[in-house]
Amino acid sequence: MAWTTTLGILLLLWVAFDLVTGRVWLHRAYDRATEPAGYWATMCLWLLVALSCIFWTASVQAYLSPPV
């Protein structure tokens, strides 16, 4: 397994933890109860970063593999 896939899985676990706690970090803490727009925007950002880490490896391998 590539290190980017491992990083993506760890980030997904972090997103799940933030969903449970209701607080997420970017450059400061966003609380779901007091700042819902900032919270969900930051959650979407972290989710996109996590998914891009997972799919990056597959897309690079497909690009670099020789044609059959």
Secondary structure, DSSP 8 states (H G I E B T S, - for coil): --HHHHHHHHHHHHHHHHHHHTEEESSSEEETTT-HHHHHHHHHHHHHHHHHHHHHHHHHHHHHS---
